[in-house]
Amino acid sequence: DVGEVRGHAGEAAADEVLSVRGLSLPPEDLHEWALTDIDLSVRRGEIVGIAGVAGSGQSELFAALSGERLSPRPEDILILG
């Protein structure tokens, strides 16, 4: 059994560390998926996983989040503001 999980006293749960707003990228080749209007918010202390069936776009999303592919709009992905 897993007990109740709580943050430490004094933690600001509202601190956003990753913000993705309206991220859209065309595929670079025939075997990639387009990303269309992706929104994602991760707050301090959260753990987020991105999963899917192979070929469903998670590789393209990871490439955009890691900086391997850059969005034409820099404001689409913000890290620590």
N, C-alpha and C positions, 0 to 999 in steps of 0.2 A: 504494500500500500504506500502511496505517496501522500504525504501530509500537505497541508496548505502552504503555498509558496507566497511569500510577501517580500517586498523591497525593504531595504534598510531605512530606518527612521532618518528623515531629513533629505532623502533623495527626491529630486525634482523629476517626477515621471513625465512631465511635459517637455523636457529637453529633447528636441528633435535632432538626431545626428545624421540622418540621411533622408533627403526629400527628393522624390522623383515626381515631376508634374508634367503630364502631357507629352511624355517622351515618345517620339515617332521616328523610326529609321527605316528606310527601304532596304530590302535584301541586297547584299553585295554580289550574290551569284544565284544561279538557278536552284541551288539546294538549301538556301537560307529562307527564313521566315521574316516577314516585315513586322516591325514593332509598331503598334498603333495606339496612341493615347494611353501610355502606361502611367499609372499613378501608384506610388508606394511611399509609405512613411514609416520610418523606424526610429523609435525613441530610445534614449539611453537605457541600457539594461535589457532590452529586448533581444531575442534571438530569432532570426528569420531564415527560413529555408525556401529555396526556389526549386521546385521539382516538376517533372513532367515526363511524358513518354519521349523517347529519343526523337528529335526532329520536330518538337512542338514549340520551339522558340526560346527555351531556357538558355541555350548557349549564346544566342544573339543578345539576350538580356544581360547575361553575365559579362559579355564583351563590352557592352555599353556602360555597365556599372563599374567595371574595372579600369576603364579608360582605353581599352584596346580599340574600341570604335568610339569616335567622338560625335556627339550630337551637334548639328549646326546651330542649335540654340543653347549656349552655355548655362542658361538658367533652368534647363530641364532637370539637371541633376545637381543638387547642392549637398556638400558634405560639411557638417558643422557650420551651416549657414553660408 
